[in-house]
Amino acid sequence: MKRFFFLIIAVFFCPQIKAQNLNDALRYGIESTNGTARFNAMSGAFGALGGDLSAIGINPAGSAVFIDNFVGVSLSVLDTDNDTSYFNNRTSSAQTDLNFNQLGGVFVNHNDNPDSPWKKFSFGLNFENVKNHDDDLFLKGNGDNSIADFFVGQANGVQLNELKAGEYSYLGERFGTFAQNAYLGYLGFIIDPLDAENPSNTQYVSNISGNRFNQEFSSVSKGYNSKYAINFATQYTENLYLGINLNIHAIDYQRSNFLFESNENEASIVDRVGFQNNLFVYGSGFSTQIGAIYKLNNIRLGLTYDTPTWYTISEETSQSLQSRRNIDGQAITEIISPDIINIFPEYELRTPGKLNASGALVLGTTGLLSFDYSYKDYGNTAFSPKNDPLFIVLNNNIENSLQGASTYRLGGEYRLNNISFRGGYRFEESPYNDTSKLGDLNGYSLGLGYKYRYYNFDISYSRAEQSRKEQIPGLADNSFANINSVYSNVVFTLGINL
C-alpha cells in the first residue's frame, strides 16, 4: 500500500484535513481501573495504602510501604458487551481480549543508620495497560438519511474539473480529506455534478433518493494506552512516606469502520454503498506524579497530584468504497480502492491533571477499609498548535462541552490466615455537561488472595457499566446510536517477595 505524506502547508490552509474531536480527547484522557488483581478487587482504592505495584500509579509514595523487594506480573481477560439501539432496532456485540496488563517490581533499601529519620528508600518500575481499546460494535436499522448526503456535503465547493483530472493523493494534498471523500463519491456515481458541462461546477446532487434506507455499521478497534512508571520514594520517620513518578505514556490505537447502505427506492440510481474507513493512531507522552502517605495510629491519609499528560500524536488513514447502480436493468458495481495511506502531520494533546485524596482504616492484621476521591477537569484538555483554525474551534468546543468529573472508590479487605477476601465499588462521573453523550460509570469488584511463603496468588473480578450516544460516521447529525456497554474483567496476579 502506498504511503502519502500531506504537505505541512496544508495544515494551515486546509483545516478540514484533520478530524480530531471530543472522542479523541477522552479516548486518551480517561484511564480505566486496571492493574494487579488485588488493586482491581478493591476497585483501585489504594491512594492511602501503598504496598501494591498498581497502587504506585495512584500514589507514588506507596512503593516505600513495601518492606521487601517485590516483583509481580498480571494477566487480564477483558470482556466488552455492547447493546445497541439504532432507530429502535436492537443489536448486541461482544469482544474478549487476553493480555499481560501489568508487570513491575519495587526494590527497597533500608537505612542502617538508626539515628537517621530517613528509614528507607525505594525504587520501582511498573508497566500497565491503563486503557484497553479492543472493542467490537455492530448496529443496524432503517435510517431516514442516506450516506449520499454526506458525499454531497463533502463535494459541494470542489470544482468538477479537479475531480475529473485529480488523483486521490493530489486532492488530499491540495484540498484535504473532504476532497478525497468527494472523489470517492463521484467515482462511485453516488453523486453527480449539478452542471456536468461546466468544468467549474461546485454543486452536486445525490443519485440516491427516498427517505428509508437499510443501514448496517460495524466498528472494530484494537490497541491500548500504556504507562511506564519510574518511581522513587522514601519513608521519613515512622509516619511519613513521600514519592514521585516519572511516567512515559504510549498510544497504539487502530479502528476500522464499515458503513453499508441499501435501498429499494424506485427513483434511486444507486441502491448499495459500502464505505470503509481505517484509522491508525500512534503517540507518546510524559507526565509526573507526586504523592504522600501519612500514618496516624491505624489511620492512613494519602494525597497525590498528577500533572497533565503531554502527548505527541500522529495519525494515518485509508479508505475504500464500493457501490452498485442500475442502468437499464443492469447492475454495475464500482470498487474504488486508492490503496494509499494518508499520513498527517503530528499534533499535540494535553490531557488534564488530577488531584487524588484518600483515607484508610487499617484493622491490624485482620483487614482494612479504604476510600479514594479524585477530581479531573476535562475542560482543560487542549489540542495544539493552538493557532490551527480547527484546533481553535475544537478547544472552544471542549471548554463548552466538557466539565470537571469526580471519581469515588471504596475498597475493603479481610484476612483469614493466608487467605484474603476483597471487594470494592467505584463511581465515575461523566466528563460531559450533557450526560446523554456519555453517562456515569458504575462498577463493583470482588477478589481473593492467597499467600504462600514468598509467593502471592491473587484473582479478581470486576464489572462496570456505562451508556453513551455515538454519532454514526458518514451519516447526518441525527443518525446516532444509543449504546450500553458492560465491561467484565478477570485478572490473575503472581507476586514474589525477593
Secondary structure by P-SEA (a helix, b strand, c coil): cbbbbccaaaaaaccccccccaaaaaacccccccccaaaaaaccccccccccaaaaaacccccccccccccbbbbbbbbbbbbbbcccbbbbbbccccccccccbbbbbbcccccccccccccbbbbbccccccccccccccccccaaaaaaaaaccccccccccccaaaaaacccaaaaaaaaaaaacccccccccccccccccccccccccbbbbbbbbbbbbbbbbbbbbbbccccbbbbccbbbbbbbbbbbbbbbbbbccccccccbbbbbbbbbbbbcccccccbbbbbcccbbbbbbbbcbbbbbbbbbbcbbbbbccccccbbbbbbbbccbbbbbccbbbbbbbbbbbbbbbbcccccbbbbbbbbbccccccccccccaaaaaaaaaaaacbbbbbbbbbbbbbbcccbbbbcbbbbbcccccccccccbbbbcccbbbbbcccbbbbbbbbbbbbbbccccccccccbbbbbbbbbbbbbbbbbbcc
